[in-house]
Amino acid sequence: MEFTVLAVGDVVGDAGVDFLSAHLRAVRRQKAVHFCVVNGENAAGLGILPRQADALLDAGADVITLGNHTFARTQILPYLDDCPRILRPANLAPQLPGRGFGVFEAAGGLRVAVGNL
């Protein structure tokens, strides 16, 4: 069975979020993408805001990964615990909000494990 993963790197600013909102679903259809991971750690320039995370998920991202700018926007802190589809780096201190890995349902009923380091 063929399984197609789309990894979108470093969405920057509202312009990047808007671009994915306008085009990601079409790309997923055209390329028959089963699972899509989007790096959103710079969606707010540095960090990401909850509204931007929601927009990326609504646009068709299955999972959002973050990086060293994860905690640049404090508004994201509660969201990290509440939304299992956004992953901060797993190699950060375990007492910090959020999670660094997860198992997700993909198109076709497959389960995909994503770890973020």
N, CA, C and O atoms as CSV, one atom per row, in Angstrom:
chain,resi,resn,atom,element,x,y,z
A,1,MET,N,N,0.842,-1.173,0.000
A,1,MET,CA,C,0.000,0.000,0.000
A,1,MET,C,C,0.894,1.246,0.000
A,1,MET,O,O,1.879,1.323,0.734
A,2,GLU,N,N,0.538,2.184,-0.812
A,2,GLU,CA,C,1.258,3.451,-0.862
A,2,GLU,C,C,0.667,4.405,0.166
A,2,GLU,O,O,-0.551,4.482,0.330
A,3,PHE,N,N,1.541,5.133,0.856
A,3,PHE,CA,C,1.115,6.087,1.875
A,3,PHE,C,C,1.893,7.379,1.655
A,3,PHE,O,O,3.124,7.376,1.671
A,4,THR,N,N,1.180,8.481,1.449
A,4,THR,CA,C,1.822,9.753,1.118
A,4,THR,C,C,1.720,10.712,2.291
A,4,THR,O,O,0.634,10.992,2.800
A,5,VAL,N,N,2.891,11.213,2.712
A,5,VAL,CA,C,2.973,12.197,3.788
A,5,VAL,C,C,3.473,13.502,3.188
A,5,VAL,O,O,4.440,13.516,2.426
A,6,LEU,N,N,2.813,14.586,3.533
A,6,LEU,CA,C,3.257,15.918,3.145
A,6,LEU,C,C,3.779,16.613,4.390
A,6,LEU,O,O,3.055,16.753,5.376
A,7,ALA,N,N,5.026,17.048,4.351
A,7,ALA,CA,C,5.623,17.810,5.442
A,7,ALA,C,C,5.845,19.231,4.949
A,7,ALA,O,O,6.596,19.458,4.000
A,8,VAL,N,N,5.191,20.184,5.595
A,8,VAL,CA,C,5.303,21.589,5.227
A,8,VAL,C,C,6.181,22.262,6.266
A,8,VAL,O,O,5.863,22.265,7.456
A,9,GLY,N,N,7.285,22.832,5.810
A,9,GLY,CA,C,8.239,23.426,6.738
A,9,GLY,C,C,8.024,24.905,6.944
A,9,GLY,O,O,7.792,25.663,6.001
A,10,ASP,N,N,8.105,25.285,8.162
A,10,ASP,CA,C,8.192,26.661,8.639
A,10,ASP,C,C,7.253,27.653,7.963
A,10,ASP,O,O,7.659,28.440,7.108
A,11,VAL,N,N,6.008,27.596,8.363
A,11,VAL,CA,C,5.026,28.589,7.942
A,11,VAL,C,C,5.341,29.876,8.706
A,11,VAL,O,O,5.411,29.872,9.935
A,12,VAL,N,N,5.529,30.967,7.978
A,12,VAL,CA,C,5.954,32.225,8.606
A,12,VAL,C,C,4.876,33.294,8.451
A,12,VAL,O,O,4.463,33.623,7.339
A,13,GLY,N,N,4.431,33.827,9.582
A,13,GLY,CA,C,3.514,34.952,9.605
A,13,GLY,C,C,2.120,34.624,9.112
A,13,GLY,O,O,1.836,33.511,8.670
A,14,ASP,N,N,1.261,35.625,9.200
A,14,ASP,CA,C,-0.111,35.457,8.721
A,14,ASP,C,C,-0.153,35.185,7.223
A,14,ASP,O,O,-1.061,34.507,6.742
A,15,ALA,N,N,0.823,35.708,6.482
A,15,ALA,CA,C,0.859,35.443,5.036
A,15,ALA,C,C,1.017,33.951,4.760
A,15,ALA,O,O,0.367,33.413,3.864
A,16,GLY,N,N,1.872,33.283,5.523
A,16,GLY,CA,C,2.047,31.840,5.366
A,16,GLY,C,C,0.800,31.074,5.760
A,16,GLY,O,O,0.405,30.127,5.081
A,17,VAL,N,N,0.182,31.481,6.853
A,17,VAL,CA,C,-1.060,30.843,7.301
A,17,VAL,C,C,-2.154,31.038,6.252
A,17,VAL,O,O,-2.868,30.096,5.909
A,18,ASP,N,N,-2.277,32.260,5.749
A,18,ASP,CA,C,-3.283,32.539,4.724
A,18,ASP,C,C,-3.049,31.723,3.453
A,18,ASP,O,O,-3.997,31.234,2.840
A,19,PHE,N,N,-1.774,31.578,3.060
A,19,PHE,CA,C,-1.453,30.802,1.863
A,19,PHE,C,C,-1.891,29.352,2.044
A,19,PHE,O,O,-2.516,28.775,1.154
A,20,LEU,N,N,-1.565,28.765,3.190
A,20,LEU,CA,C,-1.980,27.378,3.410
A,20,LEU,C,C,-3.499,27.264,3.492
A,20,LEU,O,O,-4.079,26.294,3.005
A,21,SER,N,N,-4.138,28.249,4.104
A,21,SER,CA,C,-5.606,28.224,4.185
A,21,SER,C,C,-6.231,28.197,2.793
A,21,SER,O,O,-7.268,27.569,2.578
A,22,ALA,N,N,-5.594,28.877,1.864
A,22,ALA,CA,C,-6.121,28.952,0.498
A,22,ALA,C,C,-5.754,27.746,-0.357
A,22,ALA,O,O,-6.471,27.437,-1.308
A,23,HIS,N,N,-4.643,27.046,-0.043
A,23,HIS,CA,C,-4.124,26.059,-0.993
A,23,HIS,C,C,-3.893,24.645,-0.462
A,23,HIS,O,O,-3.787,23.712,-1.258
A,24,LEU,N,N,-3.811,24.456,0.845
A,24,LEU,CA,C,-3.409,23.137,1.358
A,24,LEU,C,C,-4.387,22.031,0.981
A,24,LEU,O,O,-3.954,20.948,0.586
A,25,ARG,N,N,-5.661,22.264,1.088
A,25,ARG,CA,C,-6.631,21.199,0.758
A,25,ARG,C,C,-6.527,20.780,-0.711
A,25,ARG,O,O,-6.633,19.595,-1.026
A,26,ALA,N,N,-6.321,21.734,-1.596
A,26,ALA,CA,C,-6.176,21.401,-3.020
A,26,ALA,C,C,-4.907,20.584,-3.258
A,26,ALA,O,O,-4.924,19.626,-4.031
A,27,VAL,N,N,-3.828,20.948,-2.613
A,27,VAL,CA,C,-2.576,20.188,-2.760
A,27,VAL,C,C,-2.764,18.779,-2.223
A,27,VAL,O,O,-2.297,17.815,-2.830
A,28,ARG,N,N,-3.437,18.652,-1.104
A,28,ARG,CA,C,-3.686,17.316,-0.541
A,28,ARG,C,C,-4.471,16.450,-1.522
A,28,ARG,O,O,-4.167,15.270,-1.694
A,29,ARG,N,N,-5.483,17.036,-2.166
A,29,ARG,CA,C,-6.268,16.275,-3.151
A,29,ARG,C,C,-5.426,15.913,-4.370
A,29,ARG,O,O,-5.412,14.761,-4.803
A,30,GLN,N,N,-4.724,16.906,-4.923
A,30,GLN,CA,C,-3.932,16.690,-6.138
A,30,GLN,C,C,-2.850,15.633,-5.948
A,30,GLN,O,O,-2.574,14.856,-6.862
A,31,LYS,N,N,-2.243,15.601,-4.778
A,31,LYS,CA,C,-1.123,14.688,-4.510
A,31,LYS,C,C,-1.547,13.447,-3.734
A,31,LYS,O,O,-0.705,12.625,-3.373
A,32,ALA,N,N,-2.834,13.306,-3.478
A,32,ALA,CA,C,-3.369,12.164,-2.733
A,32,ALA,C,C,-2.635,11.971,-1.405
A,32,ALA,O,O,-2.176,10.876,-1.081
A,33,VAL,N,N,-2.540,13.054,-0.655
A,33,VAL,CA,C,-1.833,13.045,0.622
A,33,VAL,C,C,-2.710,12.395,1.689
A,33,VAL,O,O,-3.873,12.756,1.865
A,34,HIS,N,N,-2.127,11.429,2.394
A,34,HIS,CA,C,-2.839,10.738,3.463
A,34,HIS,C,C,-2.657,11.422,4.815
A,34,HIS,O,O,-3.517,11.324,5.690
A,35,PHE,N,N,-1.535,12.112,4.978
A,35,PHE,CA,C,-1.226,12.716,6.276
A,35,PHE,C,C,-0.339,13.927,6.058
A,35,PHE,O,O,0.591,13.886,5.252
A,36,CYS,N,N,-0.629,15.019,6.781
A,36,CYS,CA,C,0.099,16.269,6.587
A,36,CYS,C,C,0.579,16.838,7.922
A,36,CYS,O,O,-0.210,17.058,8.841
A,37,VAL,N,N,1.884,17.069,8.008
A,37,VAL,CA,C,2.506,17.693,9.172
A,37,VAL,C,C,2.967,19.085,8.754
A,37,VAL,O,O,3.645,19.241,7.738
A,38,VAL,N,N,2.599,20.092,9.538
A,38,VAL,CA,C,2.972,21.481,9.249
A,38,VAL,C,C,3.784,22.022,10.414
A,38,VAL,O,O,3.355,21.923,11.564
A,39,ASN,N,N,4.945,22.592,10.135
A,39,ASN,CA,C,5.714,23.275,11.170
A,39,ASN,C,C,5.188,24.695,11.270
A,39,ASN,O,O,5.253,25.461,10.308
A,40,GLY,N,N,4.664,25.042,12.441
A,40,GLY,CA,C,4.040,26.344,12.620
A,40,GLY,C,C,4.721,27.229,13.631
A,40,GLY,O,O,4.130,28.206,14.091
A,41,GLU,N,N,5.957,26.911,13.993
A,41,GLU,CA,C,6.590,27.637,15.100
A,41,GLU,C,C,6.857,29.112,14.819
A,41,GLU,O,O,7.153,29.863,15.748
A,42,ASN,N,N,6.761,29.540,13.578
A,42,ASN,CA,C,6.969,30.956,13.257
A,42,ASN,C,C,5.734,31.595,12.622
A,42,ASN,O,O,5.836,32.617,11.943
A,43,ALA,N,N,4.582,30.995,12.845
A,43,ALA,CA,C,3.350,31.537,12.279
A,43,ALA,C,C,3.063,32.949,12.797
A,43,ALA,O,O,2.406,33.737,12.117
A,44,ALA,N,N,3.551,33.269,13.994
A,44,ALA,CA,C,3.364,34.611,14.557
A,44,ALA,C,C,4.660,35.405,14.479
A,44,ALA,O,O,4.888,36.299,15.295
A,45,GLY,N,N,5.498,35.094,13.523
A,45,GLY,CA,C,6.830,35.701,13.431
A,45,GLY,C,C,7.788,34.889,14.275
A,45,GLY,O,O,8.705,34.256,13.752
A,46,LEU,N,N,7.578,34.905,15.564
A,46,LEU,CA,C,8.209,33.969,16.514
A,46,LEU,C,C,7.070,33.354,17.302
A,46,LEU,O,O,6.279,34.075,17.911
A,47,GLY,N,N,6.976,32.050,17.301
A,47,GLY,CA,C,5.902,31.373,18.002
A,47,GLY,C,C,4.642,31.283,17.160
A,47,GLY,O,O,4.639,31.582,15.966
A,48,ILE,N,N,3.582,30.865,17.817
A,48,ILE,CA,C,2.289,30.685,17.157
A,48,ILE,C,C,1.186,31.084,18.125
A,48,ILE,O,O,1.310,30.888,19.334
A,49,LEU,N,N,0.127,31.634,17.599
A,49,LEU,CA,C,-1.051,32.009,18.387
A,49,LEU,C,C,-2.138,30.951,18.197
A,49,LEU,O,O,-2.168,30.296,17.155
A,50,PRO,N,N,-3.020,30.767,19.159
A,50,PRO,CA,C,-4.087,29.775,19.004
A,50,PRO,C,C,-4.910,29.960,17.736
A,50,PRO,O,O,-5.266,28.970,17.096
A,51,ARG,N,N,-5.222,31.193,17.354
A,51,ARG,CA,C,-6.025,31.411,16.135
A,51,ARG,C,C,-5.274,30.910,14.902
A,51,ARG,O,O,-5.893,30.419,13.957
A,52,GLN,N,N,-3.947,31.031,14.904
A,52,GLN,CA,C,-3.157,30.548,13.773
A,52,GLN,C,C,-3.096,29.025,13.767
A,52,GLN,O,O,-3.163,28.403,12.707
A,53,ALA,N,N,-2.969,28.425,14.945
A,53,ALA,CA,C,-2.997,26.967,15.023
A,53,ALA,C,C,-4.338,26.437,14.516
A,53,ALA,O,O,-4.382,25.478,13.745
A,54,ASP,N,N,-5.423,27.062,14.949
A,54,ASP,CA,C,-6.752,26.650,14.473
A,54,ASP,C,C,-6.853,26.782,12.958
A,54,ASP,O,O,-7.403,25.906,12.290
A,55,ALA,N,N,-6.325,27.875,12.420
A,55,ALA,CA,C,-6.388,28.092,10.967
A,55,ALA,C,C,-5.599,27.022,10.221
A,55,ALA,O,O,-6.048,26.543,9.180
A,56,LEU,N,N,-4.439,26.643,10.730
A,56,LEU,CA,C,-3.634,25.606,10.068
A,56,LEU,C,C,-4.330,24.251,10.127
A,56,LEU,O,O,-4.320,23.505,9.148
A,57,LEU,N,N,-4.928,23.931,11.258
A,57,LEU,CA,C,-5.671,22.677,11.360
A,57,LEU,C,C,-6.899,22.700,10.450
A,57,LEU,O,O,-7.198,21.710,9.781
A,58,ASP,N,N,-7.604,23.823,10.425
A,58,ASP,CA,C,-8.771,23.960,9.536
A,58,ASP,C,C,-8.365,23.889,8.066
A,58,ASP,O,O,-9.148,23.449,7.225
A,59,ALA,N,N,-7.154,24.319,7.760
A,59,ALA,CA,C,-6.670,24.315,6.378
A,59,ALA,C,C,-6.347,22.907,5.886
A,59,ALA,O,O,-6.234,22.681,4.681
A,60,GLY,N,N,-6.198,21.958,6.816
A,60,GLY,CA,C,-5.916,20.590,6.405
A,60,GLY,C,C,-4.692,19.962,7.031
A,60,GLY,O,O,-4.338,18.836,6.680
A,61,ALA,N,N,-4.033,20.654,7.948
A,61,ALA,CA,C,-2.910,20.037,8.662
A,61,ALA,C,C,-3.468,18.987,9.618
A,61,ALA,O,O,-4.451,19.233,10.317
A,62,ASP,N,N,-2.844,17.833,9.645
A,62,ASP,CA,C,-3.228,16.814,10.621
A,62,ASP,C,C,-2.539,17.054,11.953
A,62,ASP,O,O,-3.104,16.793,13.015
A,63,VAL,N,N,-1.311,17.556,11.886
A,63,VAL,CA,C,-0.510,17.828,13.078
A,63,VAL,C,C,0.307,19.088,12.824
A,63,VAL,O,O,0.762,19.330,11.706
A,64,ILE,N,N,0.488,19.889,13.873
A,64,ILE,CA,C,1.374,21.049,13.819
A,64,ILE,C,C,2.548,20.775,14.744
A,64,ILE,O,O,2.359,20.399,15.901
A,65,THR,N,N,3.753,20.962,14.237
A,65,THR,CA,C,4.939,20.853,15.075
A,65,THR,C,C,5.471,22.245,15.369
A,65,THR,O,O,5.312,23.174,14.577
A,66,LEU,N,N,6.101,22.365,16.522
A,66,LEU,CA,C,6.716,23.618,16.944
A,66,LEU,C,C,8.196,23.360,17.197
A,66,LEU,O,O,8.663,22.227,17.079
A,67,GLY,N,N,8.928,24.406,17.542
A,67,GLY,CA,C,10.363,24.251,17.761
A,67,GLY,C,C,10.846,25.157,18.872
A,67,GLY,O,O,10.162,25.351,19.877
A,68,ASN,N,N,12.034,25.712,18.681
A,68,ASN,CA,C,12.646,26.509,19.738
A,68,ASN,C,C,11.888,27.795,20.045
A,68,ASN,O,O,12.152,28.423,21.071
A,69,HIS,N,N,10.961,28.204,19.194
A,69,HIS,CA,C,10.156,29.399,19.465
A,69,HIS,C,C,8.779,29.049,20.050
A,69,HIS,O,O,7.890,29.899,20.097
A,70,THR,N,N,8.609,27.817,20.488
A,70,THR,CA,C,7.318,27.350,20.995
A,70,THR,C,C,6.707,28.305,22.010
A,70,THR,O,O,5.514,28.600,21.939
A,71,PHE,N,N,7.504,28.790,22.949
A,71,PHE,CA,C,6.961,29.560,24.061
A,71,PHE,C,C,7.131,31.062,23.888
A,71,PHE,O,O,7.054,31.814,24.860
A,72,ALA,N,N,7.361,31.502,22.656
A,72,ALA,CA,C,7.507,32.931,22.387
A,72,ALA,C,C,6.191,33.684,22.567
A,72,ALA,O,O,6.205,34.880,22.857
A,73,ARG,N,N,5.077,33.020,22.406
A,73,ARG,CA,C,3.742,33.629,22.571
A,73,ARG,C,C,3.028,32.903,23.706
A,73,ARG,O,O,2.623,31.752,23.544
A,74,THR,N,N,2.873,33.552,24.836
A,74,THR,CA,C,2.285,32.891,26.003
A,74,THR,C,C,0.828,32.485,25.779
A,74,THR,O,O,0.311,31.626,26.493
A,75,GLN,N,N,0.164,33.090,24.799
A,75,GLN,CA,C,-1.233,32.742,24.529
A,75,GLN,C,C,-1.381,31.275,24.124
A,75,GLN,O,O,-2.472,30.715,24.236
A,76,ILE,N,N,-0.313,30.653,23.660
A,76,ILE,CA,C,-0.381,29.271,23.187
A,76,ILE,C,C,-0.307,28.259,24.337
A,76,ILE,O,O,-0.638,27.089,24.148
A,77,LEU,N,N,0.118,28.694,25.517
A,77,LEU,CA,C,0.375,27.750,26.615
A,77,LEU,C,C,-0.815,26.859,26.943
A,77,LEU,O,O,-0.636,25.642,26.977
A,78,PRO,N,N,-2.031,27.380,27.191
A,78,PRO,CA,C,-3.158,26.480,27.478
A,78,PRO,C,C,-3.496,25.580,26.289
A,78,PRO,O,O,-3.903,24.432,26.467
A,79,TYR,N,N,-3.328,26.103,25.098
A,79,TYR,CA,C,-3.640,25.360,23.875
A,79,TYR,C,C,-2.765,24.107,23.759
A,79,TYR,O,O,-3.216,23.072,23.268
A,80,LEU,N,N,-1.522,24.209,24.210
A,80,LEU,CA,C,-0.602,23.074,24.111
A,80,LEU,C,C,-1.098,21.874,24.901
A,80,LEU,O,O,-0.898,20.734,24.482
A,81,ASP,N,N,-1.739,22.114,26.035
A,81,ASP,CA,C,-2.303,21.013,26.817
A,81,ASP,C,C,-3.652,20.565,26.278
A,81,ASP,O,O,-4.004,19.390,26.382
A,82,ASP,N,N,-4.411,21.492,25.701
A,82,ASP,CA,C,-5.780,21.197,25.266
A,82,ASP,C,C,-5.877,20.537,23.896
A,82,ASP,O,O,-6.828,19.802,23.634
A,83,CYS,N,N,-4.918,20.786,23.029
A,83,CYS,CA,C,-4.995,20.292,21.648
A,83,CYS,C,C,-3.925,19.237,21.398
A,83,CYS,O,O,-2.743,19.575,21.319
A,84,PRO,N,N,-4.301,17.987,21.273
A,84,PRO,CA,C,-3.299,16.931,21.039
A,84,PRO,C,C,-2.661,16.994,19.657
A,84,PRO,O,O,-1.683,16.292,19.404
A,85,ARG,N,N,-3.193,17.820,18.760
A,85,ARG,CA,C,-2.673,17.874,17.386
A,85,ARG,C,C,-1.592,18.936,17.196
A,85,ARG,O,O,-1.178,19.198,16.066
A,86,ILE,N,N,-1.135,19.544,18.276
A,86,ILE,CA,C,-0.018,20.476,18.201
A,86,ILE,C,C,1.073,19.942,19.131
A,86,ILE,O,O,0.835,19.676,20.309
A,87,LEU,N,N,2.275,19.794,18.568
A,87,LEU,CA,C,3.371,19.159,19.305
A,87,LEU,C,C,4.525,20.124,19.516
A,87,LEU,O,O,5.035,20.713,18.563
A,88,ARG,N,N,4.930,20.280,20.755
A,88,ARG,CA,C,6.146,21.017,21.060
A,88,ARG,C,C,7.295,20.008,21.046
A,88,ARG,O,O,7.044,18.803,21.030
A,89,PRO,N,N,8.536,20.464,21.053
A,89,PRO,CA,C,9.644,19.503,21.069
A,89,PRO,C,C,9.593,18.607,22.311
A,89,PRO,O,O,9.418,19.093,23.428
A,90,ALA,N,N,9.745,17.319,22.108
A,90,ALA,CA,C,9.706,16.348,23.206
A,90,ALA,C,C,10.925,16.467,24.107
A,90,ALA,O,O,10.883,16.054,25.266
A,91,ASN,N,N,11.996,17.022,23.591
A,91,ASN,CA,C,13.220,17.102,24.382
A,91,ASN,C,C,13.297,18.374,25.231
A,91,ASN,O,O,14.366,18.714,25.738
A,92,LEU,N,N,12.176,19.076,25.390
A,92,LEU,CA,C,12.092,20.174,26.347
A,92,LEU,C,C,11.727,19.588,27.716
A,92,LEU,O,O,11.343,18.422,27.808
A,93,ALA,N,N,11.841,20.374,28.750
A,93,ALA,CA,C,11.549,19.902,30.104
A,93,ALA,C,C,10.143,19.305,30.182
A,93,ALA,O,O,9.194,19.904,29.676
A,94,PRO,N,N,9.996,18.142,30.805
A,94,PRO,CA,C,8.702,17.460,30.825
A,94,PRO,C,C,7.606,18.212,31.583
A,94,PRO,O,O,6.425,17.955,31.348
A,95,GLN,N,N,7.959,19.126,32.478
A,95,GLN,CA,C,6.940,19.863,33.221
A,95,GLN,C,C,6.330,21.008,32.405
A,95,GLN,O,O,5.355,21.620,32.842
A,96,LEU,N,N,6.886,21.300,31.239
A,96,LEU,CA,C,6.341,22.347,30.382
A,96,LEU,C,C,5.029,21.884,29.749
A,96,LEU,O,O,4.807,20.682,29.599
A,97,PRO,N,N,4.162,22.822,29.380
A,97,PRO,CA,C,2.881,22.442,28.773
A,97,PRO,C,C,3.063,21.695,27.451
A,97,PRO,O,O,4.056,21.866,26.744
A,98,GLY,N,N,2.090,20.880,27.152
A,98,GLY,CA,C,2.054,20.207,25.849
A,98,GLY,C,C,2.706,18.849,25.856
A,98,GLY,O,O,3.070,18.297,26.894
A,99,ARG,N,N,2.836,18.337,24.653
A,99,ARG,CA,C,3.409,16.997,24.451
A,99,ARG,C,C,4.311,17.043,23.236
A,99,ARG,O,O,4.185,17.925,22.387
A,100,GLY,N,N,5.212,16.097,23.158
A,100,GLY,CA,C,6.176,16.069,22.066
A,100,GLY,C,C,5.950,14.950,21.071
A,100,GLY,O,O,6.691,14.827,20.096
A,101,PHE,N,N,4.943,14.139,21.304
A,101,PHE,CA,C,4.660,13.044,20.375
A,101,PHE,C,C,3.190,12.683,20.467
A,101,PHE,O,O,2.503,13.037,21.425
A,102,GLY,N,N,2.730,11.984,19.468
A,102,GLY,CA,C,1.356,11.520,19.463
A,102,GLY,C,C,1.131,10.495,18.373
A,102,GLY,O,O,1.942,10.355,17.458
A,103,VAL,N,N,0.035,9.785,18.478
A,103,VAL,CA,C,-0.381,8.823,17.460
A,103,VAL,C,C,-1.707,9.332,16.918
A,103,VAL,O,O,-2.632,9.635,17.672
A,104,PHE,N,N,-1.781,9.419,15.585
A,104,PHE,CA,C,-2.903,10.078,14.925
A,104,PHE,C,C,-3.502,9.179,13.850
A,104,PHE,O,O,-2.818,8.347,13.254
A,105,GLU,N,N,-4.798,9.371,13.621
A,105,GLU,CA,C,-5.487,8.660,12.538
A,105,GLU,C,C,-5.216,9.385,11.226
A,105,GLU,O,O,-5.324,10.608,11.145
A,106,ALA,N,N,-4.867,8.628,10.217
A,106,ALA,CA,C,-4.618,9.181,8.883
A,106,ALA,C,C,-5.705,8.689,7.937
A,106,ALA,O,O,-6.471,7.780,8.256
A,107,ALA,N,N,-5.750,9.316,6.762
A,107,ALA,CA,C,-6.676,8.859,5.726
A,107,ALA,C,C,-6.419,7.381,5.452
A,107,ALA,O,O,-5.271,6.935,5.464
A,108,GLY,N,N,-7.451,6.646,5.213
A,108,GLY,CA,C,-7.312,5.219,4.942
A,108,GLY,C,C,-7.291,4.383,6.204
A,108,GLY,O,O,-7.078,3.172,6.141
A,109,GLY,N,N,-7.511,5.016,7.364
A,109,GLY,CA,C,-7.586,4.275,8.612
A,109,GLY,C,C,-6.263,3.889,9.231
A,109,GLY,O,O,-6.236,3.167,10.228
A,110,LEU,N,N,-5.171,4.350,8.666
A,110,LEU,CA,C,-3.860,4.047,9.245
A,110,LEU,C,C,-3.581,4.943,10.430
A,110,LEU,O,O,-4.106,6.053,10.524
A,111,ARG,N,N,-2.750,4.452,11.335
A,111,ARG,CA,C,-2.317,5.238,12.482
A,111,ARG,C,C,-0.867,5.660,12.239
A,111,ARG,O,O,-0.032,4.866,11.806
A,112,VAL,N,N,-0.595,6.932,12.530
A,112,VAL,CA,C,0.721,7.513,12.289
A,112,VAL,C,C,1.254,8.061,13.606
A,112,VAL,O,O,0.574,8.828,14.289
A,113,ALA,N,N,2.468,7.666,13.958
A,113,ALA,CA,C,3.127,8.218,15.140
A,113,ALA,C,C,4.008,9.365,14.680
A,113,ALA,O,O,4.762,9.237,13.716
A,114,VAL,N,N,3.904,10.497,15.385
A,114,VAL,CA,C,4.717,11.668,15.094
A,114,VAL,C,C,5.449,12.054,16.374
A,114,VAL,O,O,4.837,12.244,17.425
A,115,GLY,N,N,6.769,12.165,16.264
A,115,GLY,CA,C,7.577,12.653,17.365
A,115,GLY,C,C,8.258,13.939,16.919
A,115,GLY,O,O,8.680,14.062,15.769
A,116,ASN,N,N,8.361,14.886,17.829
A,116,ASN,CA,C,8.941,16.176,17.506
A,116,ASN,C,C,10.141,16.406,18.417
A,116,ASN,O,O,9.999,16.562,19.630
A,117,LEU,N,N,11.321,16.423,17.810
A,117,LEU,CA,C,12.555,16.674,18.575
A,117,LEU,C,C,13.286,17.854,18.008
A,117,LEU,O,O,14.346,18.224,18.513
